[in-house]
Amino acid sequence: MNSRGLVRGGLLEMRRWMMLIRRTAGVTIGLALLLCCAGSRFVERVSAQSAVAVAGQEPRPTSTPYKGDLSIFEYPDRDEKLHVDRVMDLLGIAPGKSVADVGAGSGWFTVRAAARVGASGAVYAEDINPEAIDYITKRAEREKLGNVRPILGTVDDTKLPANSVDAILILKTYHEMARPIPLMEKLKLSLRPGAKVGIIDRDGDGTNHGIMPDVVEREMAKAGYKRVGMYDFTKSDGQDYFLIFMVK
């Protein structure tokens, strides 16, 4: 064979090897991508399952948190219709006590609790809506309520300080909580010994700005609470029940 034949033969052999390498590399890359995708989906499934496990509760039907005009909660005769003084009496809200208004909205209950506990007490006004927190902050400054402490919480954490409150009121917002069980479990860390948690709401299916009291009791029991009081004197304000819980 002459030199040109040798060169041509060598080139052909090199091309065959290069094609073989490309095919092998393609298969390897394809397998790697397939394994990567499968692994990603597995991780997504595990993450989703872990999220539910960590949350401790599958999301249930709930109402969209209100983000409209906050002044609608300030109608003149609401104190009488809700019997707010009796509500505070039953929750043990007195001078010097520390209270939390969870889902505070406009701060309607916050300012009444602030007047009840006085300068030696404190009221944590918690909400997940930044606009509500801004509204309450300005309101407290305007009305010179130095014992009000606005707190921006999250869906799964009120962000209340540990061992900080003697009483909590959840007024017309429990039906907005998609995963109340883990939320209430975490909330126990913020309660002082003997603290009471009051929930005022109306009958409903979760989606219509109401939740049945038996659902509330069942969820609170799973979160580690026991019911110590049940009242219906709040009906005149359109609220069907007032439940009081303590840690078991």
N, C-alpha and C positions, 0 to 999 in steps of 0.2 A: 504494500500500500504506500502511495506517495505521501508527501507531507500535507497536501491539501486534504487528502482523504482522512488522514489522522486528525487534522484539525476539525473537519466536518463531523467526524464520528464523536470527537470529544464534545463538540457543541451540542449534538443531539443527546448525548448521555447527560450533559448538564441540564438541558431543558427537561428531560424526563425526571431527574431528581428534584428540580425546582417545582414542577407540577405536583409531584408526590408530597413535597413539603407543604405546598399551599393547601392541598386537599386535607392533609393531616392537621394542619393548623386550623383550617375552617371547622373541621369536626370538633377539635379541642375547644375552640372559641364558642361554637354553638352549644356544646355541652356545658361549658362554664356559664354562659348566659342563661341556659335552661335551669341549671342548679341555682344560679343567683336569684332568678325570678321565683322559683319554687321556695327558696329560703326566705325571700322577702314576704311572700304571701303567708308563709308559716309564721313569721315574726309578727305580721299584722294581725293574724288570728289570735296568736298568743297574747299580744298586747291588748287586743280588744277584750279577750276573756279576762285578762289580768285587771283591766280597768274596772270591769264589772265586779270582780272579786274584791278589789281594793275599795270600790265605792260601797259595796255591801248591799246594794239594792238595784234591781233593774229599774230604769226610769219608768214612772207611771204617768197616766194622763194628768196633765196639769194646765193651769192657765198662764198665759203670757204675762209676765210682770208689767204692771202699769207704769207708763212713762209719759203720761199726759200732764195736764194742768194740775199741779199739786194743791192748788187752793180749793179744789172741790171737797176736800176733807174737812174744811173749816166752817161748816154751816153752824149757825148760831146756837141751836138747841141740842147739839150733839152730846154735850156733857150730861144733860138730863136723859136723853134717849138711851145712851149707852150705860148710864149709871156709873160713870167713871170713878167716882169717889168710893163706891161700894167695891168696884173691881180692885182698886188699890188697897182697900182695907183687907180684902180676902187674900191678896198677895203679900200682905205684911209690909207694904211700902210705907215707911215712916221716916221722920227726920233722922238724918245720918246714914240712911241705907244707900246701897249702891244698886242701881237698876239698869236693865238693858231693854231698849225698845228695838226689837229685831224686825226689820222691814219697816223702818220708821217713816218712810214717805215724806210727808210735809213736816213731820215732827209734832203732829197734833198731840199725841200722847206724851212725847218727850217733854214738852214745856209744862204739862200738868204734873208729870212725875218730878220734874225739876223743882217745881214750887213745893211739892209735898216733902221731898227729902231735904231741902234747904241747902245752905252753903256748906254744911258739914257732910253732905251726901254727894252722890255723883249719878249722872245718867249717861249711859253709852247709847248714842243714837246710831244704830247700824242699818246700812242698806247696801244693796249691790249696785244701785244706780248712782253714778257719780253726780248727776244733776241733783238728785235728792240730797246727797251729802253737802253739796255746795249750797243748796237752798237752806238746809238746817244750820250750817255754819254761819251764814249771813243772818239768819233769824236769831240765833243765839247771841250774836254780836249786837244786833239791833235791840233785842229785848234784855240785853245785859244779863245773860244766863251763864255765869262763869262756871257752873257745875255741869255743863253739857259737854260731852266729848264725842264728836262725830267720828264714825269708823266706817270706812269703805270695806265691806266684806266681799266674799265670793260665793258662788253657788254652793260650794262644799265646805265653806269655813266662814264663820261670822267674824273671825279675827279678834274676838274679845280676849282681853288679857286673862291669864290663868288665875283661878281663885279670886275673881274680881267682883262677882255680882251676888246679891241676895234675892233678887227677883227678876224675872224676865216676862215680858208680854209680847206675844206674837199676834198682832191685831190685823185680821183680814188678809194675811199673807201666807198662811200655812198652805193654802191650796195652790200657791205658786211654786212650791218646793218640789222639784222633780225627784230628788233623792233625800228625803228628810231623815231616814234612818242613820246613815253615816254622819249627816250634819248634826243631828241631835246627840249622837255618840261623842263627837268631838266637843260639842257644847258643854258636856259634863265637866270638862277640864276647867271651864270658866266659872263653875258654880261653887259658891261657898257652902259649908255644911248647913243643911236645912233649907236651902234655896228652893223657891217655887217657880215653876214655869207655867204661865197662863197662855191659853190659846183660845182666841175668840174668832169664830168663823160661822159660816152658814152652810146649810145642807146643799150638796151638789155632787156632780160626778167628776170633779177635778178640772174639767175644761170650761165650766160655766161660772168661774169665780166662786166656787164653793166645794166643800169636801165633806163627806158624811162623818159624823163623830166616831162611828165604830172603826172607820179606816184610820183615823187619827190615833185612837186608843191602841189599835193593833200595832201600828208603826212605832209609837212611843214605847210600847212594851218591849218590842224587839230592840229598841235602842237603849233599854235599861231603865225605864221609868215606870212608875205606878201612878194611877189616877187617884187623887185624894179629894177631888171636888168636881161637881158637875152642876151647872146652873143654866137657866134659860131666861133670866131677867133682861138679857141684852136684845131680846126679840124686837123691842120697840125701835131699835136702831137698824133693823133688818138683819141682825145677826142671830142665828138660831141657838147657839150654845156658847158656853164659857166653861172650858175644862181647865183644871189645875193638876199639875203633875209634880212629883218629886222623884229623885233618884231612888231606885229600889235599895 
